[in-house]
Each structure stands twice: as C-alpha cells, then as structure tokens.
Amino acid sequence: MKNVRRHFNLLSAFVLGLSLLGSALAQGNDRSRTATDNDEGRRISRAVAGQKQKIRGTIVKRETDGFIMRDLNGNDWTVSLTNSTEVKERKSNPFRGAQKYAATTLLRGLSVEVEGTGDSSGALVAKSIKTTQDELAMARTTDTRVTPVEGRVGDAENRISQAEANAQRLSGQIAELEAVSNAAKGGARAAQDTADAAIAGVNETNTRISMMDDFEERKTASVNFKAGSFVLSPEAKTILDAIATQAKTEKGYIIEISGHASAEGKLDLNRKLSQNRADEVIRYLVEMHNIPLRRIAMTMGYGVSQPIADNTTKEGREQNRRVDVKILVNKGLTNPVKTSRPVTSGSGAGEAQ
C-alpha cells in the first residue's frame, strides 16, 4: 500500500505540472492576441472622394489589389491598384529615363510616393507610384527575411493549439488511470508509463517548434536566357511548370529565386538584367500557376557575381545566363509529432493487463 500511495503522489504531481504548463501556454497566446489587436486597432485615414492627393510613406501591409501605407505623420492610408497604375523609379538623374517596375515590387517596408484620387470607400486609387532603387533594394532584403518568418509563426501557432488539445486528451487519460491505480497495484505503473509518453510528446512538440527555421531543399532547377534578354523561352516555361506542380504538393514550402548574368556588358546593366530575369520568373509562377507571393522567399539579381561556368567560353556564358529556382520545405511542419502510449504487462494474475 505504501508503494501505491507513493505512485499516486507522483501521478498527482504530474497532473498539476500539466495544468501549469497549459496555463503558461494560454497566457502566451493571450499576449500574442493582445499585441495583434493593438496593431490592428490603428485608425485608417480616408481619402476625399474625387480629390487628387500625393502622399509619401512606407508600405506596412500588402493586399491582393493594393496595400496599406503609413505616411510621415503616422497615419495609415488604403491604396488601391488598377491595371493603369504605373510603378516607376523616383530618379535623381534628369538625363535618363525612369525605370518601370512590376506591381510585385511593392513590398512591405518600401518607401513610396503615391499620386492618385480618392474613391467613395475612402481609399486612394493610385495613378502612379514612385520609389528609388536604394529603397527597393532595402525593402527586398527586409521582405526576404520577414515573410517566411511570419508564415512559420502562423503555422507554429496552429501546431501549438494541436499540442494543447493533445495535452488535454492526455490529461483525461491520466484521470482514468488514476481511478485504475486506486483499484489495483498495476494501475500505478500504467499511469507512470502514460505520463512518460505525455512528456515525450511535449518534448517532440518542442523539437518541432525549434525546427521552424530549418528548411530542406526538395527540388532545384535552372532556366536559361538569351544574351541581353529576360524573355522566358518555351523550354524555360516547361521547367517552371514542373516546379509549380511539385511545389503545390509540398507542405510548408517556399520558393527561392535568384537571377544571374554572363560577363558581357557593364556591371550595373548585368545586375539589372539578372533582376529582371528573376522578376519574370516570379511573374510567370504567380500569373500562370497562382503561386502566392508569400510563398516567394527571395528574389535577387546577383549580376555576374555567381557564375557556374567559365565566362570566357560561349558554352559557359550560356550556362551563366540563368535563374536558379529552389523549392524549400519547412522541417518543423513536415516531421510528424509522435505520441505513443506504451502497453504494460505483468506476470501475476492480480496485475493489470
């Protein structure tokens, strides 16, 4: 009986520990929800319908057909994009033409100048959007790091909710085993084994959360371009079709894209050409295969800095005029959580089976 009482005390202490763990997780979720509510509570300024306006600020949220911009006074504005909206460079050199950009370059953190007209909903319908090359480069670098992390945080919250549900279910099982321990000596051993399984499950969940920033490469492909061109060939489109098809079958995937150029021409022109090639690949994946922009982890034009072949030969230069595309999968989302309940056995007729 002393052994039974000792095992029962251990079991009670474990149940109390699980309860405290659940409370701590709940408090963490409450703090997360409070921070989100405070951020979403910022008031959106309304543009006057029919009135032309020019506003400078920073993009704080990207939406399907527009974005939210925070001006220099800290006010938020809803900006709508149309098919006629122009996105171009705000240049300082008056002796050259302004470079035009695709709408996909409007990333969070990008400083822009928006000219447009207010509509009936209070949004500013953009006629033109201007930014500089330096600001665009800075926003790309920031978005490359922030977007995957946000996706991983959202997936982590879902996994934590599942872990809490598992913990509640295991708590119910432990309660049943507590009743068994009062009736037979074997109940205490079964309860201890189940508690060990619960701890193993929690440890496994913690391991998965720590792997949220760890990715493995599932597929790599390269598409090549003609000299001085960023037009996709039929062969390149076939390769990208295969990439998009496989990506949609993966769970927790992101696509990393990098553009490159051969060594002919000036350094700055090759850097722009490599970026245009990367942007063209993104545009094809988004428009033809509906790949969400949040799944594009990186778009970068490296110019001639990362050759894979000899630039002094024709064959080498053809290989260097390329865009590399990689499918990366989050290990923390693809490795299953294993929670097993051990089966206990005894030799005596009076022990639980």
Secondary structure, 3 states (H helix, E strand, C coil): CHHHHHHHHHHHHHHHHHHHHHHHHHHHHHHHHHHHHHHHCCCEECCCECCEEEEEEEEEEEECCEEEEEECCCCEEEEECCCCCEEEECCCCCCCCCCECCHHHCCCCCEEEEEEEECCCCCEEEEEEEECHHHHHHHHHHHHHHHHHHHHHHHHHHHHHHHHHHHHHHHHHHHHHHHHHHHCCHHHHHHHHHHHHHHHHHHHHHHHHHCCCCEEEEEEEEEECCCCCCCCCHHHHHHHHHHHHHHCCCCCEEEEEEECCCCCCCHHHHHHHHHHHHHHHHHHHHHHHCCCHHHEEEEEECCCCCCCCCCCCHHHHHHHCEEEEEEEEEHHHHCCCCCCCCCCCCCCCCCCC
